[in-house]
Amino acid sequence: MVGLATAQLYQARDLAITTDFREPISAVLSAHMGLAAPQIDRVFPARPASSGNTAALLRT
């Protein structure tokens, strides 16, 4: 068999999630759609604090 062993897969079938897209999507909602932090918190209620790493991804 080629690839990951069953023990390395999430629920023995899927690749594990390794990227949290809430931060870059939050940056887009803020910079391009003009949403304020309380509005973004309604979209992602349990989002982590921003690391600031996504600012360089967006050009305004």
Secondary structure, DSSP 8 states (H G I E B T S, - for coil): --S--GGGSBTTTB------THHHHHHHHHHTT---HHHHHHHSTT-----STTGGG---
